[in-house]
């Protein structure tokens, strides 16, 4: 198949590009490189440096390449930045998604939209959260992702498309920037390796659902092959507190991990975990990598110098 990956130089996107090429697909990448890194992209992919906010340029690339599938991962991903600059977040996450949907419509491509889970469901959602929970996001990022999902579903109703929404839990793994502002596993592992204390915003009892990058990519491939529209949670269903995560990293690294506590950040959730029963039933997808195993892989990757072409 011909597959276009937006955000293909990013953490999840670059791993997905590798997996698609490995199975024989023809792949093109669209990425503005604001968060992506060219060194992550496999040699077999054609690369177009542009933003999804550039509708005409995106349409031109799509018309020339004529993908059958567009895996849409390009996004603003920092909740804190969305609180500070909601207009920019909406420009990329909402308008950018509409541009992708319009480009896909011209070539009759299916769109597989990488959304978010707990951030959309909000603080009052039951844990683990099901796909039919009413979204009540607590941040501009969550609102924008929810809005983008509504556009995906609108196109399915309006144009008879078979687009997909994948609501990911907290994806982690090699290639996630250990010096970045998001990605607590990589950040904490890097601090442990450097014998530095990680910073925890809040009391550390807030929970997240951590899903390994290989499992996340497996969900994308399953959705590509499924051929039907739908919205699916992609998570483990297990709540892990940030303090528990620190303990796991301490065990894996053999080093003490003693956090420094700072005030909680606005817009961030207290609890989150996703029920993935529907993905198991419809896609045959189940997470396979335990947290201890996945954290160990991240720690060893950072220990090896965090190479950009690291496999999962």
Steps between C-alpha positions, in 0.01 A plus 500: 500500500594865466494664843556865590606562861457850638739559788713217362823642645354497850522241775199284410495595133857394426445158658183462295689592182755227577227242551318593180818483293595169662175344382547627145287816490601808302529785749519878483546731799366849564659679795590864570788381722392724786507195725609229260854404411610407147747245637213284624353444154583181312686539172212338311253784569450813290511807726308826454582779742178693546236569761150353492381860545618562141188367332597560138847351537361198682239448229768517231714234669196278552385539139846410371556201731136379497509304826239239581552563873595815692624434854451839662735555795619859449384706799577735782535264797585708808204567730681787672573677171136460401400683820750776426413529130166337417473668159821340375392163638166525318666616178706183480275244668167615353566690178793274418277194536235654273773560242601133524139388459451724196824378342390142561161567343656606171674163461247286690750400768405364841621710796616336823506780754726470804300658782531495877306315764489610862550867410180490295293311756575740786515475878151360561528203264487149649835321512588323278311716251290356219464652152138600559576725799388859439817706436559778754859610435682720750748670264504675161701203369223259601232727352692526171548124475131445575408755234730329248331168577163659429624604157624146430160358591321775303691406185394138547135610515519773237723336243460129573867458594646232729727712715624378839571659839759336724497639855844432640597482865849624600725350235866457596810336358832560323522823292289694747705808583656454847570874513151601387204644687272196457570130537549433870655153453786622280553812712515304827729233352742768381501663842564165667792427267648842578450445876265798509166530677195519270239771549144389577229760449244440774512234770597212269178310570352602166464199271564425135452203267836420337496314168824398328585635155508155338147435621385845378641434153335158501166672558556728202583206275193311620282802422658534154413139422154512658352711223203629700427826683501514877633659819724285714687548829860384490621447856567239764213592734746512791549811713862567599582789731803716428647382831455138390668581170796648689527175698499292180775715351700465821473121481591490131795737532627381836517864608296695756230713340389762752278765341496871573140619533372816332151656473251319276463641149169642371304285256656168601278213615505331837420150374494320168477149354332366187288189458604332174244217486357638176843500331551141612163400354507698175871523415640196679734738681636442849799662676788256541787693663500538879594831658819359656610352166418816307670730752807275486516542122477877533770511766738286293431716194596816691798320650613421143492868408137526384564422130236646270466181298441278803243227446240416762 
